[in-house]
Structures are given as C-alpha cells and as structure tokens.
Amino acid sequence: MLCRKLRGHYQYYGIRGNYEMLVVVKEQTQKAWRYWLSRRSNESFISWDHFVRLRRVFPLPRPRIYHAL
C-alpha cells in the first residue's frame, strides 16, 4: 500500500524540475515508516541495520519524472 501511494505521488508531482523534492518525499517516507514500525515492535525501536534489511525485502519505488512538459 505504501509503494502504491508513493508511486501515485510520483506520477502526480513528477514534473521536470521537481525531482529533488521527490527524493525528499522518499527520505521522509522512510523515516516515518521506520518510526511507525518502531512503535509496533516490542522493543523500544527498530535498529537501522534491521530496517535496511527490511528495505531490501520491501523496497520503496525510486522517484521518477513522468511529465517532461
């Protein structure tokens, strides 16, 4: 579901000149994803190494320009 939402965001806002902001959206999404996964765990947080392994299994889509205008 998260990947579909990100892909839709990229398709809507993916215009030339906006690539840097799409990268920022992906980074902030990763931070929020780790935060919410940490709140669900029995431990106090999810380590960054564990989160990196999780991202390899469930990668988020890369930002892409869809409209060249």
Secondary structure, DSSP 8 states (H G I E B T S, - for coil): -HHHHHHHHHHHH-BTT-HHHHHHHHHHHHHHHHHHHHHHSSSS---HHHHHHHHHHS--------B--
